[in-house]
Amino acid sequence: MNSKIATLNLSKLNSSQSLEHLMDTVSKALNDEKVSAKLTSGLSIMQAATDEFDVQYRQLIASHLTKEVEEARIRFRNCYRAMRDIFNAAVTYSATDAAGKSAHKIHLLMETYSINPRMNQTELTNQVYNLLNDLSSDQYAADVKAVNAEMAVKALLHEHEVFKALIQKRTQGRPGKGSYHLDESRERAEKAYRTFINQVNVVAELDQTADFNAFIESMNKDIQYYRQTVIASNKRARTIARKQKEDLPTPGEQDAAATDGQTEASEDNVNHQTEMAVNE
């Protein structure tokens, strides 16, 4: 019996994460001849709904640091490519055997992440963040130094932090939930996605052929990533925001006027962090 596409709880993703997954699904389906030929109607409906979701989302963020974020994204990607090229060059030629071994060790590490600068924003930032953590750890720090790539790693860490900070700032400045009918368009797109996935699973089971296996395998790989990395990260952000809110000072602990002002500022900060994690 053929495998099935696993279920992904889209409600645990923020708008940008959901949109990225839906757009990736449409792209995969369109590029798969078997899927696009057998499920033309369902794919067309999902594509139209996803396009509308994309339009509403773009309208929502159009006036909020779009240019600055895009420029930061380009610098971030270019910086990653530069660091990658340094390590690749060191594998090809190193002044000493020790440096060559270090370069090879780092090259193997980078291959495990399979980072592509053109991958979607959520996956790229998370994967690069994890790679940077590894490169800064005791296990690899000496190897980075041996390859003379310390400045390249620090530069990428800086660009990553700048990019994430701009994303957060843009999120905090967006209009309230429901603006530009974003909620409605997201609901329609996700409904069309679930219908399409169900159609794929049903047809794959009834046909008992391997026509959809490549598509199903690719989808399940993406869904596993969203489950294990993206949703887990969102959950941590919500937990931090909730704890910060619980730790806010209560009236009477300080001077009344000072307490009111501090509490209002703290609650605003918590609300912004929660919106960034859940309702981007």
N, C-alpha and C positions, 0 to 999 in steps of 0.2 A: 504493500500500500504506500502511496506517495505521502511525503510529509506535508504538513500544513504550515501556513504563515501564522506565527504566534500572535497573541493579543497584546496590544500596547495600550495602556490607560492614558489616553491623550489629555485627560483633564489634569494630570500631574505635570504637564509641560506648560511653560508660558507660551504666549502667542508666537514669538519668534521661533522657538524650538519646534512648536507644532507645525508652523508654516514650512520650516526647513524640511521636516520629515515628509510632509505631504508633497512638497515640490520634488524631493528626491525620489519618492515613490512614483510620481507621474513620469519623471525622466526615465527611471528604470523600466517602467512598463512600456513606454513609447519606443525604447531602444530594444525591447525584446520582441522579435517578430511573431513568436507563437502567442504571447500574451496579447499584444496589440491586435492581432488578427482575430482571435477568438472572443475577445471581450471588448470589442470596439465601443459599444454603447455605454457600458459602465465606465470605461476609461474616459470617454468624452465628457460624461457628466462630472466625474471627479476632477478632470482637468479644468473644466469651466468654473467649477466651484472653488477650486484652489486658486485660479487666476483672480477671481473676485476677492478672495481672502487676501491675496497679495496686494491688490489695488488698495483695499481698505487699510491694510497695515502700512503701506507706503505713505498714504495720505496722513496717517496718524503720526508718523515720525518725520515727515518732510521738513518741518520747521524746527526740529530739535537736533542741532549739531550734526546734521547728516554729512555735510562736507568735511567737518573735522574728524568724524568717525571714519569716513572712507579714507581720508589721508592717513590716519593712524593705522588702519587696516593694511594699507599698501606698505607702509614703513615696517610694520610687524612681519608681513610675509617676506619682504625683501631681506629683512634682517635674518630671518630664519634661513633663507636660501644662502646668504653669505656665510653663516655659521656652518651650514651643511657642507658647503663647498670647501671650507677650510679643512674639515675632517676628511672629506673625500680626497683632497689633494695630499694630505698627510699619509693616507693609506697608499697612494701611488708612490710617493717619495718622502722619506724622512731622513734627517741627518744622522740619526743613530738607530740602532736596533731597538733600543728601549722605547724611543718615540714611535717607531713603527708598530710595535706591539700595543702601545697605548692607543694609537689611532685605530688599529684593527679592533680593539676591544670596544671603543666607542662606536665604531661603524656597526658592529653587531648589535649594540644596544639600540641604535637608531633604526635599524632594520626591524626590530621587534615592534616599534610604534607605527611603522608604515605611514609616516606623515606625508601628506601631499598638500602644498600650499593652496591648492584650489579646492580642498575639501570644505564642507560647510563650516560656517563660523563657529558654531558650538563645539563641534568635534575638534576643529583645529586648535582653538584656544585651550581646551582641556588636555589634548594630547601634548601640546607644546609645554604646558604647565607641568605635566607629569614628567616629561623628558628633562626639563630644567631642574626639577627636584632630584632626579637621578644624577644628573651631571654635577650638581652641587653637593652630593652626598660623599661620605668618606670613601665609598667604594670606587668613585670615578674622579674625584677632585684632583688627585695626583696625575691621572691620565690626561685630564684637560690641560693641566699645567705643562706636562711633558710635550704636548702638541702646540704649546703657545697659543691656546684658544681661550684664555681666561677673559680677555676683553670682549671677545665675540659673544661668549655666554652671558656676561654682564649686560652687554648691549641688548641682547634679545630679551633678557629679563626686564630691562627697563622699558622696551617697546611693548612688551606684553602687559606690564602694569599700566602704562599710559593708555593703551587700547581699552583695557577692562575698565579703567576709571572713566573714560569718556562714555562707554556704554552705560555705566551706572548713572552718570550725570544726565545723559540723554533720557534714560528711563525715568528719572526723578522729575524731569521737566515736561513729561507728556501729559496730555489731557486726561481726564478721568475715564474710568472704565465705561465702555459702551459708546465712546465717541466715534463718529463716522461709521456707525453700525458695525464696528469691528466684531462685537460679540455674535451678532447674527450671521455674518459672513463666515466666521470661524466655525460656528455650529453647523452650517450647511456643508462646508468643506469637509469637516470631520465625519459627518454622517455619510457623505458620498464616499469617503475613504473606507469607512467600515463596510459599506455595502459592496464596494469593489473587492476588498480583501475576502469577504465572505464568498463572492462569486468565484474568485480564483480558487479558493479551497474546495468549493463544491465541484467545479469543473475538473480540477486536478484529481479528485477522488473518483468521480464518475468515469472519466476517460481512462484512468489507470495507465497513463503514459508518462514518459519522462520529459514531456514538452515544457512543463512549468518548473522543473526541478531547479534550474539555475536561478530563475527569478525568486523562487521561494527561499532558496539558500541565501541569496543576497539580502532579501528582506529580513530574514531572521537574524542575520548578522548585525544589521542596523538596529533592529529592535532590541537585541541583547545589549548593544552599546547604550541605547537610551535607558533601558531598565537599570543597568548596573552603574552607569556613570552619571548621566544627566539627571534622572529622577532622584538618585541618591544625593547629588549635589544640591538640588532644589530643596530636598527634605532637610539637609543640614542648614541651609540658609533660613528656612522657616523656623527651625528649632532655635537658632541663634537669635533671630528677631523676637521670638516669643520670650526667651529668657531675658533679653534686654528689657522688654516691656515689663516683665514681672519684677525686675530689679529697680524700677523707677521709684524715686523717693515719694513717700506719702505726705499729704498735707499735715502740718503740725511738727514735722521733723526739723524743718528750718523755718526761717521767717516766711510768713505767708506770701508776700509779694515775690520774694526770690524763688520760693518753691513753685509757684504758679508758672513763672517764666521758664524755669529749668525743665519742669515736667512737659510743658508744651513743646519745647525744642526737642527733648528726647523722644517724645511720641512721634513727632514729625519725622525724625531720623529713622525710627523703627518702621513706620509706615512706608517710607521710601524703600528701605531694604526689602521689606516684604513684597512690595509691588515689583521690585526688580527681579526677585526670585520666582514669583508666582504669576504675576500679571504683566509681564513685560510688553 
